[in-house]
Amino acid sequence: DFGAITDGASRERAAITGPGDASTRRASSAAPGSEDGTGVVLGRVVHRMFQARIPGGLPSDALAAKARTLVTADESVTVADLGRLAASAAQVFSGMRSQPALRALLDEAVCHYEVPISVLPATGGPGGRARLLRGVIDCLACRPDGGVVVVDFKTGARRPGDRRQLGAYVDAVRSLF
């Protein structure tokens, strides 16, 4: 017997990251033609490259070929030049993956990508009301020593809300572990 699940506490729900559409999201300085949706697609493709566990150190043409296979059909119609997108994704991925701290973490940890999270912070929301926060963590890296690291991949220019978003993810994960 199935029925609707009701929330008797009437909690307010909010996304950790704002809903936004492609026009309000981060534009990448590395992406050509961000006005055509390339910046958003670039970020998605770089995320997928990490999720696919593509090793670091591959030649740029091999990375670009892999990146091209990770663009969905729907995304490909929003991008003017798939070759440039793939080359940009390869360059961004390679730059991120070659950072020593990130490389060491990803190589030693068991990584879980695109992890949905919902948490009710102890502090509540405005006016003391309980506020359920939801989001998707790019990567939870579970280290051999039992530590858990939240990795939030950013492929474009830094924004003021980035630190707040990462802090919310870290607080959420701390409440779970």
N, C-alpha and C positions, 0 to 999 in steps of 0.2 A: 504494500500500500504506500503510494508516494503522494506527497503533498508539498505545498510551499513551505519553505523554512522561514520563519519570522524571527526578527531580532527584537526581543522584548525590551532591550535596553535602549532602543532607538539611537544607536550610535551614528554619529556623523562619519561619513567615509570620504577619504581624500587620497588622491594619487600622490606618491612621493615626488614624482616628476609631473609637470603640467601636461595636460592633454595635447595641446598644440597641433598644428598641422605642419606640413613641409615648409610653409613660408615663415613660420615662427621658430623653427628649430635651428640648431647650430649649423652654421655654414662652415665648411672646411676651407682653410686657406690653401690646402694642398689640392683641393678638388677643382678641376676646370669646370666652368659653367655652372656654378652653384645655383644660378637662377633657374636652371632647367630640372632641378631635383637631384643633381649629381651629388651634392654634399650629403644629403640624407642617405642616398643609396651607397655612397662611399663608406659611411659609418656602418651601415648594415653589413656590407661585404667584408670589411675589416673584422667586425665581430664574428662573422661566420668563419673567417680564416682561422681565428683563434679556436672557435668551437670545433672546427675540423681537425684541430691539433696539427696543423701544418708546421713542420720543423723550421727552425731558424736556419739561416745560412744558405738557403737555396738561391740560385741565380735569379736576378730580377725578372728575366723572361719566363722562367718556370713559375715564379710566384704570380706573375700577371696572368699566365694561362690558367692557373688554379683559381685566381680571383674571378676571372671571366665566367667560369663554370658555376660560380656562386651567386650570380645575378639572376633573379627570377624573371620570367617572361613579362610579368606586370611591371617590374622595375625597368626592364630594358627599353620599354617604350617611353620612359620619362627621361632617358639619358641620350644626349645628342651624339656622343662618341664613346662607345663601349671600350674601345682600345685604350683611350686616354683614361677612362675610369679604372680599368683593370691595372694599368701602369701606376696610377695614383694609389690605388689600394695596395698594390705590391710595395710601393715605396713607404707608405704609412705603416703597414704591417711590419715590414722589415725594420724600420726605425724603432717601433715600439718593442718588437720581439728581441731586438739586440740590446736593449737596456739590461745591464747585468743583474740588477735586483729582480726584475720581472722574469728574465730568462731563467734564473736560478729557481725562483718560486714555481714557475710553470713546469720546469723539468723535474722537480722533486715532489710536487704535490699531486693529489688526486683532485682534478678540477671538475666542477659542475658548472655548466654554462646556462645562462638565461633562467635563473632560479626565481620563480615567482615568490613573493613574500607578502604577507599581511600580518600586521602587528598592532597591538593596542598599547601605545606607550604609557608608562606609568604617570607621566605628567598630564595627560589629557590634552584637550584642545582649548580654544578660546573660551573663557567663562567657566573653565573647569569641566566642561563636557568631554566625555570620552570620544576620541576620534580615531577611527581605524585607518591606518596608513597602509597603502598598497603600492607595490612597485615590482620591478624585475631587476635582480642583481645580475650584472654581466657575467661575473665569475666568482664562485666560492672555491677557494683553494684550500684543501684540507692537507696540512703538512704532516709529515711522519711523526713529529713530536706532539701531535694532537692539537696544535694551533690551527685556527681558521682565519684566513685572510680574505677580505672583501676586495675584489679588483673591479674597478669601474673604468672601462676603456673610454677615452675621450679622443676623438679624431679631429676635432676642430678647435677653433679659438676658445680660450677659457672664458667661462661665464660666471657671474657672481653666485648663481645657484648651485654650481658644481660641488662646492665644499659642503653646503647644506645637504645636498642629495647624498653624498658619500657618508656624511655623519649620520643621517637617518638610516642608511643601510647598515652601518656599523652598529648603531644602537639596537636595531632590529635583530641582527645576528647575535649580539651579546645576550639579548633576552632569551634566545633559543639555546645557547650553548653554555 
